[in-house]
Amino acid sequence: MFSGCTSLTAAPALPATTLADGCYNNMFSDCTSLATAPALPATTLADGCYSSMFRNCTSLTTAPALPVTTLARYCYMYMFNGCTSLATAPELPATALAESCYKSMFRDCKSLTTAPALPATTLAESCYDGMFSGCTSLTATPALPATTLAESCYANMFPECPSLIIIPELPATTLVNKCYYGMFYNCSKLKLSTSQTGNYTTPYRIPKSGTGTTATDALTYMFTKTGGTFKDAPTINTTYYTDHEPIST
């Protein structure tokens, strides 16, 4: 509706509480002067309802509250992609996820310094795919407590995050296709080693405990182009070493 309105500085009220498929898709995308988002009181979401809603809103500094706990497919996909001034993410309390629900939600949010908590323990296909890709100010991941994974669930979640130095424990023992694919690709400050030496003092393994089983491309490119002496796909059930305590689940 307002996509590309570069002079828009204030958004209208959006009082609906039950949404329809794609209803707010791209609504304010490329509104580069929009500094404040409207409240989003909806309690029932629909497929793609907020997809790309604020994409490339480069003046947006604060996100609206997103209290819904049951998500729909693609509902937040690309929602804040390219919001380069967004410094604080909203809380994301959802525990019932859906396919691609958070896909690339904060992609290229270069001012974002802290990731929101992600409490879900059962994931959906591509649910976090690309979620924080290109978040150049992010230094640590959230805890990732999920024990039931889905295809590509964490794929490309943090690539091109050059300030990232602290990674999460990963408790799931049964991996699935592409679940961790490219997860930390080109995170140049993240350091991993095959041996406990120098600053590499903290053990790190996938899974964090127990015996895991892997799947096609589950670990491919996971640590490629990182900053440690190990820069490859890790081997499941193998202990590596890092220079920071991982985020505990």
C-alpha positions in Angstrom: 0.0 0.0 0.0 2.8 2.5 1.0 5.7 0.6 -0.6 8.3 3.0 -1.9 6.8 6.1 -0.2 10.2 7.6 0.7 8.6 10.6 2.4 6.4 8.7 4.7 7.4 9.3 8.3 4.4 8.0 10.3 2.4 4.8 9.7 -1.4 4.5 10.1 -2.9 2.5 12.9 -3.4 -1.2 12.1 -6.0 -2.4 14.6 -6.8 -5.8 13.1 -6.4 -8.8 15.5 -7.1 -11.6 13.0 -5.1 -11.4 9.8 -5.4 -12.9 6.3 -2.8 -14.4 4.0 -0.3 -11.8 2.8 -2.4 -9.0 4.2 0.5 -6.6 5.2 3.1 -8.0 2.8 5.5 -5.3 1.6 3.2 -2.7 3.1 6.0 -0.2 4.1 8.9 -1.7 2.1 11.4 0.9 0.9 9.8 3.7 3.0 13.2 5.1 3.9 11.9 7.9 6.1 9.7 5.8 8.3 11.2 6.0 11.8 8.5 4.4 13.9 6.5 1.3 13.2 2.8 1.0 14.1 1.5 -1.3 16.9 0.7 -4.8 15.6 -2.0 -6.1 18.0 -2.9 -9.2 15.9 -3.3 -12.4 17.9 -4.0 -14.7 15.0 -1.5 -14.7 12.1 -1.8 -16.0 8.5 0.7 -17.2 5.8 3.0 -14.3 4.8 1.0 -11.7 6.8 3.9 -9.5 7.8 6.4 -10.7 5.1 8.8 -7.9 4.0 6.5 -5.4 5.8 9.3 -3.0 6.7 12.0 -4.2 4.3 14.6 -1.5 3.6 13.1 1.0 6.0 16.5 2.4 6.7 15.3 5.0 9.3 13.4 2.5 11.4 15.0 2.4 14.9 12.4 0.5 16.9 10.4 -2.6 16.1 6.8 -3.2 17.2 6.0 -5.8 19.8 5.3 -9.3 18.4 3.7 -11.2 21.2 2.1 -14.0 19.2 3.2 -17.5 20.3 1.8 -19.6 17.4 3.2 -18.6 14.0 2.1 -19.1 10.4 4.2 -20.0 7.3 6.4 -17.1 6.2 4.6 -14.7 8.6 7.8 -12.7 9.6 9.9 -13.6 6.6 12.1 -10.6 5.5 10.0 -8.4 7.9 13.0 -6.1 8.9 15.4 -7.1 6.1 17.7 -4.1 5.4 16.5 -2.0 8.4 20.0 -0.8 8.9 19.1 1.6 11.8 17.2 -1.0 13.8 19.2 -1.3 17.1 16.8 -3.5 19.1 14.8 -6.5 18.1 11.4 -7.3 19.5 10.9 -10.2 21.9 10.0 -13.3 20.0 8.1 -15.6 22.5 6.7 -18.0 19.9 7.1 -21.7 20.7 4.9 -23.1 17.9 6.8 -22.3 14.7 5.9 -22.8 11.0 7.8 -23.1 7.7 10.1 -20.1 7.0 8.4 -18.1 9.8 11.5 -16.1 10.7 13.4 -16.6 7.4 15.8 -13.6 6.9 13.7 -11.6 9.4 16.7 -9.3 10.4 18.9 -9.8 7.4 21.4 -6.9 7.0 20.2 -5.2 10.2 23.6 -3.7 10.7 22.9 -1.8 13.9 21.4 -4.8 15.7 23.7 -5.7 18.6 21.6 -8.3 20.6 19.5 -11.1 19.2 16.2 -11.9 20.9 15.6 -15.1 22.8 14.3 -18.0 20.7 12.6 -20.4 23.1 11.2 -23.0 20.7 12.4 -26.5 21.2 10.7 -28.0 18.2 11.5 -26.4 14.9 10.0 -26.1 11.4 11.5 -26.2 7.9 13.7 -23.2 7.2 12.3 -21.5 10.3 15.5 -19.5 11.1 17.1 -19.7 7.7 19.1 -16.5 7.1 17.5 -14.9 10.2 20.6 -12.7 11.2 22.6 -12.9 8.0 24.7 -9.8 7.6 24.1 -8.4 11.1 27.5 -6.9 11.3 27.2 -5.6 14.9 26.0 -8.8 16.5 28.6 -10.3 18.9 26.7 -13.3 20.3 24.0 -15.6 19.3 20.9 -16.3 21.4 20.6 -19.7 23.2 19.3 -22.3 20.8 17.6 -25.0 23.0 15.8 -26.9 20.2 16.1 -30.6 20.4 13.8 -31.5 17.5 15.2 -30.1 14.2 13.7 -29.7 10.7 15.3 -29.4 7.3 17.4 -26.2 6.9 16.1 -24.9 10.2 19.3 -23.1 11.2 20.8 -22.9 7.6 22.7 -19.6 7.0 21.4 -18.2 10.3 24.5 -16.0 11.1 26.7 -15.8 8.0 28.6 -12.6 7.3 28.4 -11.5 11.0 32.0 -10.3 11.4 31.6 -9.2 15.0 30.2 -12.6 16.2 32.6 -14.2 18.7 30.2 -16.3 20.9 28.3 -19.3 19.5 25.6 -21.4 21.1 25.6 -25.0 22.4 23.6 -27.2 20.1 21.8 -30.0 22.1 20.0 -31.8 19.3 21.3 -35.3 18.8 19.5 -36.2 15.6 20.5 -33.8 12.7 18.5 -33.4 9.5 19.3 -32.3 6.0 21.0 -28.9 5.9 20.1 -28.1 9.5 23.3 -26.2 10.3 24.3 -25.5 6.7 26.5 -22.4 6.4 25.4 -21.3 9.9 28.5 -19.3 10.7 29.9 -18.8 7.2 32.4 -15.9 7.0 32.1 -15.0 10.7 35.7 -13.8 10.7 36.1 -13.3 14.5 34.7 -16.7 15.5 37.5 -19.1 16.3 37.6 -22.8 16.5 40.5 -25.3 16.7 41.0 -29.0 16.6 43.4 -28.9 19.5 43.4 -27.3 23.0 46.2 -24.8 22.7 46.8 -21.1 23.3 43.5 -19.3 23.6 41.5 -22.3 22.4 40.7 -23.5 25.9 36.9 -24.3 25.9 35.6 -27.6 24.5 32.9 -27.4 21.8 31.2 -30.3 20.2 28.0 -31.2 18.2 25.9 -32.3 19.9 26.9 -30.7 23.2 26.6 -34.1 24.8 25.5 -37.7 23.9 25.9 -39.4 20.6 24.6 -37.7 17.5 23.6 -38.8 14.1 24.1 -36.6 11.0 22.3 -36.1 7.7 23.0 -34.8 4.2 24.8 -31.4 4.3 23.8 -31.0 7.9 27.2 -29.5 8.8 28.4 -28.3 5.3 30.1 -24.8 5.3 29.2 -24.4 9.0 32.5 -22.8 9.9 33.9 -22.0 6.5 35.9 -18.7 6.4 35.8 -18.2 10.2 38.8 -16.9 12.0 40.2 -19.9 13.8 42.6 -22.6 12.8 39.7 -24.8 11.9 37.6 -23.5 9.0 35.6 -26.4 7.7 32.6 -28.6 8.2 32.8 -30.1 11.7 32.5 -33.8 12.3 29.7 -34.9 14.5 30.6 -36.3 18.0 34.1 -34.7 17.7 35.4 -32.2 20.3 36.8 -28.9 19.0 38.0 -25.9 21.1 37.0 -22.3 21.1 38.3 -19.1 22.8 34.9 -18.1 24.4 32.4 -20.0 26.6 29.5 -20.9 24.3 25.9 -19.7 25.0 24.4 -22.3 27.3 21.1 -23.9 26.7 
